[in-house]
Amino acid sequence: MTVTGPDGETYEEETDRIDAGVARAFEVVVGESGRHELTVTGDDWSGSLAWNADDCLLYDGQVRVTETAVETAGECIDSR
């Protein structure tokens, strides 16, 4: 999992192995402005989410991996 800011700065980079059927939650504090992106990758898949911190104070995103697909969903849960 890598979270980057608008200038390419890495806010969080973490490697973890998650077994099938297991979920993990992560919380990352990022800059207060600009576009931020979360990218999650595996051996043969990837998923990413992006949001603009100028408009969104708190963003909640989810990456779900199944045998046949990588699904991403996110929403701003606290607007500026």
Buried (B, 14 or more C-beta within 10 A) or exposed (E): BBBBBBEEEEBBEEEEEEEEEEEEEEEBEBEEEEEBBBBBBEEEEEBBBBBBBEEBEEBEBEBEBEEEEBEBEBEBEEEE
